[in-house]
Amino acid sequence: MFHIQKISSFDSPDLQPYATMRRPLEHERQGIFVAESEKVVRRLLESRLTVVSVVLPEKWLESFCPLLEARPENVAVYLADKKLLESLVGFTMFQGILAVGKLPAPVSLEEMLAKSPSPKLFVAVDELANAENLGALVRNCVAFGVHALIVGETSSSPFLRRAVRNSMGTIFQLPVIELGKASSPLPAANSGDGAHEVTRPTCQTLAQTLRDLRTRGVRCIAAHPHADKKFLSQANFPDDCCLVFGSEGDGISPAVLEACDEAVAIPMPPAVDSLNVGAAAAVFLYEVARQRKKI
């Protein structure tokens, strides 16, 4: 269900999540995220995540009505002029559709292991700060059937606006463990349906988590461009495993690399240092799917 209100500004406290889109830490403290574009907002409305509000030009209302009517919560729908929306993001928007959702409840390592079928397939990211690249990696994870994503304490959140957009909304389908979040609740501003607080449990580091996975029989394999002992075509992925990816600049940190069982490289000519992390993830995940006869 939903209720409609026309707006001419974002001065109302209920609309502050849109007015503060460039302040992601505020959104994290409030336990919310922003979805952007027609396809991403549709996927949010189709998901099990809580939807707080939607902002869109009036011409889109009719096509969104079936999804809004099917929602269990009472979603606030704000009708706004497209130029007003463009003033928020700072560039011309082709569609002018935004939404605010609530971050999903944290997933523990135990839950992830218990709910994932065998052979398990996890992906972990280390020092991946670029939100667009993280979003592309998320999209690849969902495309190739990854059971959960482990986000290292030095990486960006996959619920940043640009990461959500680049994932094309597939992040709503992927269980995520975000390491290194504060354990104490932080006060939240009004996000459209009353103030709330979000507690994100303090988690161990990525290196510790990988060692924990190994004790539980999950092989941890680093996607490392400078691995000189094994290429991807020589690696085997029949059993439970976790693929670990790093940033394009520095790759995987030494501590995380040491916590892995082995490092595997994609063969390429000397003139190319490495692939974009999204492209590298797609290559690795395709090989896992091929070996497991998923494709």
Secondary structure in CASP SS format (residue, H / E / C, confidence):
PFRMAT SS
TARGET T0000
AUTHOR 0000-0000-0000
METHOD secondary structure of the structure
MODEL  1
M C 1.00
F E 1.00
H E 1.00
I E 1.00
Q E 1.00
K E 1.00
I C 1.00
S C 1.00
S C 1.00
F C 1.00
D C 1.00
S C 1.00
P H 1.00
D H 1.00
L H 1.00
Q H 1.00
P H 1.00
Y H 1.00
A H 1.00
T C 1.00
M C 1.00
R C 1.00
R C 1.00
P H 1.00
L H 1.00
E H 1.00
H H 1.00
E H 1.00
R H 1.00
Q H 1.00
G C 1.00
I E 1.00
F E 1.00
V E 1.00
A E 1.00
E E 1.00
S C 1.00
E H 1.00
K H 1.00
V H 1.00
V H 1.00
R H 1.00
R H 1.00
L H 1.00
L H 1.00
E H 1.00
S C 1.00
R C 1.00
L C 1.00
T C 1.00
V E 1.00
V E 1.00
S E 1.00
V E 1.00
V E 1.00
L E 1.00
P C 1.00
E H 1.00
K H 1.00
W H 1.00
L H 1.00
E H 1.00
S H 1.00
F H 1.00
C H 1.00
P H 1.00
L H 1.00
L H 1.00
E H 1.00
A C 1.00
R C 1.00
P C 1.00
E C 1.00
N C 1.00
V E 1.00
A E 1.00
V E 1.00
Y E 1.00
L E 1.00
A C 1.00
D C 1.00
K H 1.00
K H 1.00
L H 1.00
L H 1.00
E H 1.00
S H 1.00
L H 1.00
V H 1.00
G C 1.00
F C 1.00
T C 1.00
M C 1.00
F C 1.00
Q C 1.00
G C 1.00
I C 1.00
L E 1.00
A E 1.00
V E 1.00
G E 1.00
K E 1.00
L C 1.00
P C 1.00
A C 1.00
P C 1.00
V C 1.00
S C 1.00
L H 1.00
E H 1.00
E H 1.00
M H 1.00
L H 1.00
A H 1.00
K H 1.00
S C 1.00
P C 1.00
S C 1.00
P C 1.00
K C 1.00
L E 1.00
F E 1.00
V E 1.00
A E 1.00
V E 1.00
D E 1.00
E C 1.00
L C 1.00
A C 1.00
N C 1.00
A H 1.00
E H 1.00
N H 1.00
L H 1.00
G H 1.00
A H 1.00
L H 1.00
V H 1.00
R H 1.00
N H 1.00
C H 1.00
V H 1.00
A H 1.00
F C 1.00
G C 1.00
V C 1.00
H C 1.00
A E 1.00
L E 1.00
I E 1.00
V E 1.00
G C 1.00
E C 1.00
T C 1.00
S C 1.00
S C 1.00
S C 1.00
P C 1.00
F C 1.00
L C 1.00
R H 1.00
R H 1.00
A H 1.00
V H 1.00
R H 1.00
N H 1.00
S C 1.00
M C 1.00
G C 1.00
T H 1.00
I H 1.00
F H 1.00
Q H 1.00
L C 1.00
P C 1.00
V E 1.00
I E 1.00
E E 1.00
L C 1.00
G C 1.00
K C 1.00
A C 1.00
S C 1.00
S C 1.00
P C 1.00
L E 1.00
P C 1.00
A C 1.00
A C 1.00
N C 1.00
S C 1.00
G C 1.00
D C 1.00
G C 1.00
A C 1.00
H C 1.00
E C 1.00
V E 1.00
T C 1.00
R C 1.00
P C 1.00
T C 1.00
C C 1.00
Q C 1.00
T C 1.00
L H 1.00
A H 1.00
Q H 1.00
T H 1.00
L H 1.00
R H 1.00
D H 1.00
L H 1.00
R H 1.00
T H 1.00
R C 1.00
G C 1.00
V C 1.00
R E 1.00
C E 1.00
I E 1.00
A E 1.00
A E 1.00
H C 1.00
P C 1.00
H C 1.00
A C 1.00
D C 1.00
K C 1.00
K C 1.00
F E 1.00
L H 1.00
S H 1.00
Q H 1.00
A C 1.00
N C 1.00
F C 1.00
P C 1.00
D C 1.00
D C 1.00
C E 1.00
C E 1.00
L E 1.00
V E 1.00
F E 1.00
G E 1.00
S E 1.00
E C 1.00
G C 1.00
D C 1.00
G E 1.00
I C 1.00
S C 1.00
P H 1.00
A H 1.00
V H 1.00
L H 1.00
E H 1.00
A H 1.00
C C 1.00
D C 1.00
E E 1.00
A E 1.00
V E 1.00
A E 1.00
I C 1.00
P C 1.00
M C 1.00
P C 1.00
P C 1.00
A C 1.00
V C 1.00
D C 1.00
S C 1.00
L C 1.00
N C 1.00
V H 1.00
G H 1.00
A H 1.00
A H 1.00
A H 1.00
A H 1.00
V H 1.00
F H 1.00
L H 1.00
Y H 1.00
E H 1.00
V H 1.00
A H 1.00
R H 1.00
Q H 1.00
R C 1.00
K C 1.00
K C 1.00
I C 1.00
END
